[in-house]
Amino acid sequence: MRNLIRETLILATLLAARVPAAAPAPPAQALARLAAGNRRYVAHHARHRIPVNAAERARVAQKQKPFAIVLACSDSRVVPELIFDQRLGDLFIIRVAGNITDPVVLGSIEYAAVQFGTPLVLVLGHQRCGAVTAAVEAKEPPAGNVGAILRTIGPAVERARTLCPDPSGPKLVECAIQQNIRQAERHLLDNSPVLAGLVRAGRLVVAGGEYQLDTGRVSFLPPEPAPEPKAPLPPSEAKAQAAR
């Protein structure tokens, strides 16, 4: 019960911080719908089962209207439809090792957000992520295609080393997993004017969560504090910078 109350408080904070007061309801409803489905999954009270029957396929054969976009890891144990107890056609899912972003991932998310009006993007990392663990344990610059994944995760690992109270072993990996989720969230908005514009308009929420392999629970990450505004430069320095 204590964990459920804690998760509910975090989710309420997340919704309040990420959805502007004038925003329409769908982003908040989508996040709450995922949280409710995950609670059913953890409690073994799932309403939906995969594979589906012919009638269920026919229901979505001609059109789709996913209510959430999920950027998840390729790990075989992390299946968003099951984790969130959703039906065929409910989730638009992009899965890539380490739940990282690149132009192709960005394009896929933009497509769903614009084409279907999907109001939520959830970056879903998970406990004991192999890609993040490999990035933490890398002793030299990684090469090849797998190396491209580890290099993308690398900045999140370095940030974790500075933020984690115990920068070694499993605790560092766990901190790096969360920083990798944060990094993907920031990358989506920093590198996609389309997504950033939808967020400013209150039509989209970008959130993060971590799936716990041991319990099945998704822990939604509370929003990061907004950066403090920079103090204005003295007039003489501002004039000098403008002249450069």
matplotlib code that plots the C-alpha trace (Angstrom):
import matplotlib.pyplot as plt

x = [0.0, 2.8, 4.4, 1.0, 0.6, 4.1, 3.5, 0.2, 1.9, 4.7, 2.2, 0.1, 3.3, 4.3, 0.9, 0.7, 4.2, 4.1, 0.6, -0.1, -3.3, -4.8, -3.8, -6.5, -7.1, -5.8, -2.1, -2.9, -5.5, -3.1, -0.5, -3.1, -4.3, -0.8, -0.4, -3.7, -2.9, 0.5, -1.2, -3.5, -0.5, 1.4, -1.7, -2.3, -5.7, -5.0, -8.0, -6.4, -4.4, -2.0, -2.3, -5.7, -8.5, -9.8, -12.4, -9.8, -7.6, -10.6, -11.3, -8.1, -7.4, -8.5, -7.3, -5.4, -5.6, -2.9, -3.3, 0.4, 3.8, 6.3, 10.1, 11.2, 14.3, 14.5, 14.9, 12.7, 11.3, 10.0, 6.8, 4.8, 1.4, 1.7, 3.3, 0.6, -2.2, -3.3, -5.0, -3.9, -3.7, -3.5, 0.2, 2.6, 5.9, 9.5, 11.9, 15.7, 18.5, 18.9, 15.8, 18.0, 17.1, 18.3, 16.8, 14.8, 13.4, 12.5, 10.8, 8.8, 7.6, 6.8, 4.7, 2.5, 2.2, 1.1, -0.7, -2.7, -2.7, -1.2, -0.8, 1.9, 5.4, 6.8, 10.5, 10.6, 13.9, 14.2, 16.0, 19.4, 19.4, 22.2, 23.0, 23.4, 25.5, 27.8, 28.2, 29.1, 31.6, 33.3, 37.0, 37.8, 35.9, 33.5, 33.6, 31.1, 27.4, 26.9, 29.5, 27.1, 24.6, 27.1, 28.5, 24.9, 24.4, 27.9, 27.0, 24.3, 26.9, 29.2, 26.4, 25.5, 29.1, 28.8, 25.4, 25.3, 26.2, 28.1, 29.5, 30.4, 28.7, 24.9, 24.1, 26.0, 24.2, 20.8, 21.7, 22.9, 19.6, 17.6, 20.0, 19.7, 15.9, 16.3, 18.8, 16.3, 13.5, 15.7, 17.0, 13.4, 12.6, 16.0, 16.1, 12.5, 10.8, 7.7, 7.5, 8.7, 5.9, 3.3, 4.5, 4.4, 0.8, -0.2, -1.0, 1.8, 3.5, 7.0, 7.5, 9.9, 9.5, 11.5, 10.2, 11.3, 12.0, 11.6, 8.2, 6.6, 6.0, 6.7, 8.1, 7.3, 10.2, 9.2, 9.8, 13.2, 13.2, 13.1, 16.5, 16.9, 16.8, 20.1, 20.9, 20.9, 24.3, 25.4, 24.7, 28.3, 28.9, 25.7, 26.7, 30.1, 28.6, 26.2, 29.1, 31.0]
y = [0.0, 2.4, 1.8, 2.4, 5.7, 6.8, 5.9, 7.8, 10.9, 10.8, 10.4, 13.3, 15.5, 14.4, 15.2, 18.6, 19.6, 18.4, 19.4, 23.1, 24.3, 25.3, 22.0, 19.6, 16.4, 13.7, 13.9, 13.4, 10.8, 8.8, 8.7, 7.8, 5.0, 3.5, 3.7, 1.9, -0.8, -1.4, -1.7, -4.4, -6.2, -6.2, -7.5, -10.2, -8.7, -8.0, -7.4, -8.0, -10.9, -11.3, -12.9, -11.6, -13.2, -12.4, -10.0, -7.9, -7.8, -6.6, -3.9, -2.0, -3.4, -0.2, 2.5, 3.0, 5.6, 4.8, 6.8, 6.7, 6.4, 4.2, 4.4, 1.1, -1.1, -4.1, -6.4, -9.5, -9.1, -5.6, -5.8, -2.6, -4.1, -6.6, -4.3, -1.7, -4.2, -2.7, -3.9, -4.2, -0.7, 1.1, 1.8, 3.1, 1.4, 2.0, -0.5, -0.1, -1.4, 1.1, 3.1, 5.6, 8.2, 9.0, 10.7, 7.6, 7.2, 10.9, 10.6, 7.7, 9.5, 12.7, 10.6, 9.2, 12.5, 14.4, 11.7, 10.2, 13.1, 10.8, 13.0, 11.1, 9.9, 7.6, 6.8, 3.4, 2.2, -0.9, -2.4, -4.1, -2.8, -4.7, -1.8, 0.6, -1.9, -2.4, 1.3, 1.6, -1.3, -0.2, 0.2, 1.7, 3.6, 1.0, 0.3, -1.0, -0.9, -2.0, 0.7, 3.3, 2.3, 2.5, 5.8, 7.3, 6.1, 7.3, 10.9, 9.5, 7.3, 10.2, 12.3, 9.4, 9.2, 12.8, 12.4, 8.9, 8.9, 5.6, 5.7, 2.0, -1.4, -1.9, 1.5, 3.3, 1.2, 2.0, 5.7, 5.5, 3.8, 6.8, 9.3, 7.5, 7.9, 11.6, 12.0, 10.5, 12.8, 15.9, 14.7, 14.3, 18.0, 19.5, 17.9, 17.9, 21.3, 19.3, 17.6, 20.7, 22.7, 20.2, 20.3, 24.1, 23.9, 21.5, 18.8, 16.4, 15.3, 13.6, 11.5, 8.8, 5.6, 2.6, -1.0, -3.2, -6.7, -8.1, -6.8, -5.8, -2.3, 0.8, 3.7, 7.0, 9.5, 12.8, 15.8, 17.5, 21.0, 23.7, 25.4, 28.7, 31.7, 33.2, 36.6, 39.4, 40.5, 44.0, 46.4, 46.8, 43.0, 42.4, 45.1, 43.5, 40.0, 41.4, 43.0, 39.7]
z = [0.0, 0.8, -2.6, -4.3, -2.5, -3.4, -7.1, -7.1, -5.6, -8.2, -11.0, -9.8, -9.6, -13.1, -14.5, -12.8, -13.8, -17.5, -18.5, -18.6, -17.0, -20.4, -22.0, -23.2, -21.1, -23.5, -22.4, -18.7, -19.5, -21.6, -18.8, -16.2, -18.6, -18.8, -15.0, -14.5, -17.0, -15.3, -11.9, -13.4, -14.9, -11.6, -9.7, -12.3, -13.2, -16.9, -19.1, -22.4, -23.8, -26.8, -29.3, -30.3, -32.2, -35.7, -34.4, -32.6, -35.7, -37.8, -35.2, -36.2, -39.7, -41.5, -39.1, -35.9, -33.1, -30.6, -27.4, -26.4, -28.1, -26.3, -26.9, -25.3, -25.2, -27.5, -24.4, -24.9, -21.4, -22.0, -24.0, -23.6, -24.7, -21.8, -19.3, -19.7, -20.4, -23.6, -26.8, -30.4, -31.8, -28.5, -28.4, -31.1, -30.1, -31.2, -29.7, -29.9, -27.7, -24.8, -25.7, -27.5, -30.1, -33.5, -36.6, -37.6, -34.1, -34.0, -37.4, -36.2, -33.1, -35.1, -37.5, -34.8, -32.9, -36.1, -38.1, -35.2, -32.7, -30.1, -27.0, -25.0, -25.6, -22.9, -22.8, -21.1, -19.7, -17.6, -14.6, -15.4, -19.0, -20.9, -23.2, -20.4, -18.4, -21.4, -21.7, -18.0, -18.3, -21.6, -21.0, -24.4, -27.1, -28.6, -32.3, -34.9, -34.9, -31.4, -30.4, -31.9, -29.3, -26.5, -27.7, -27.7, -24.1, -23.0, -22.0, -19.7, -18.1, -17.5, -16.0, -13.7, -12.5, -11.3, -9.8, -8.3, -4.6, -5.1, -8.6, -8.9, -9.6, -9.7, -8.2, -11.0, -13.6, -12.0, -12.0, -15.6, -16.6, -15.3, -16.8, -20.1, -19.9, -19.1, -22.0, -24.5, -23.2, -23.7, -27.1, -28.4, -27.5, -28.4, -31.8, -33.0, -33.5, -34.3, -30.9, -29.0, -30.7, -29.8, -26.2, -26.1, -27.4, -24.7, -27.2, -26.2, -23.0, -23.0, -19.9, -18.6, -16.8, -15.7, -15.8, -12.9, -14.1, -10.6, -9.9, -13.2, -11.9, -14.0, -11.9, -13.6, -13.2, -11.7, -13.9, -13.8, -12.3, -14.9, -15.4, -13.5, -15.8, -16.5, -15.1, -17.7, -18.9, -18.0, -20.9, -21.8, -22.0, -23.9, -26.4, -26.8, -27.5, -30.0, -31.9, -32.2]

ax = plt.figure().add_subplot(projection="3d")
ax.plot(x, y, z, "-o")
ax.set_aspect("equal")
plt.show()
